Every structure is written in structure tokens, then in C-alpha cells.
Amino acid sequence: MRIALASDHAGFRLKSFLVRHLGEQGHDVTDVGTDSEAPVDYPPFCAAAARAVVGGDADVGIVLGGSGQGEAMAANKVHGARAALCHDELTARLARQHNDANVLSLGGRLVTETVATAILEVFLTTPFEGGRHVHRLEQLRSIEEEESAR
């Protein structure tokens, strides 16, 4: 699987761990930054990961920060990105099953490497259910289009 990862300084350590972990599992990993724990602003990095997904250069994105909140918000500004902040396996499963999330957001200050790995595994292996959820995704796309016209 092709995976684009991004973080700010607060998510850098966890991102570095996940880059290694995913590479060892045979995934094609693209790290779009940041490259250290030096303070940086997260929006450009998270948007780059989301753009890689929406543009077809990655199958999924992972964005990381201290809490993951702002990172999810930044990724969701990219039309077509559906970033979900997940703190456990259940939120990851539901994000994929019901919302067809294509970007996972994690808080490097909130989850351990072990928990992050478990969340990531669920996120990568859970399929979208479709069915009644498809109409809701169409509504999200419609809202994006309406907002773009403003």
C-alpha cells in the first residue's frame, strides 16, 4: 500500500517510528515532513499528505501532531480528504467502515507506539461498508462543492 505521512514537531517521533514500521511491512512510504523536532507549523505538511491521497499518489495518509486535532482539520481542508482523528481501534474501524476515511490522524502525545500500531493496522485493513453510508459521502462531496463556489 502507498502511504503518505506528515507530522509537526510534536508528532515527529511517532511518525518516525511508523515510517520504519510500515517500511518493514513492505508498504511504499512517502514522508512529506517535518524532518525533526524543531518547532514548525503543521498545516502545510498535513495538506501535502492529504493532497497525495486525493491526487492518487498515495492510497492513504497519516498525519500526526501533539493531539492530532489540528492535523485532522488541516488535512480536511483538502477537497476529497476525509481525515479521522482516532484514539483507539474502534474509532479507526468506524472511520473506515462508515466514513471511508482516507487519512488517519493520531496524537503523538496521546497514544503509545503500541496503540498507534494497533490503530493503524485496523485503519489499513478495514474496508468501507458502502450501503447507507454512500449517500452520506455524496452529501459531504456536495458540501465541498458548495463551499468551493463561495
Buried (B, 14 or more C-beta within 10 A) or exposed (E): EBBBBBBBBBBBBBBBBBBEBBEEBEBEBBBBBBEEBEEBEBBBBBBBBBBBBBEEEBBBBBBBBBBBEBBBBBBBEBEBBBBBBBBEBEBBBBBBBBBBBBBBBBBBBBBEEEBBBBBBBBBBEBEBBEEEBEEEBEEEEEEBEEEEEE
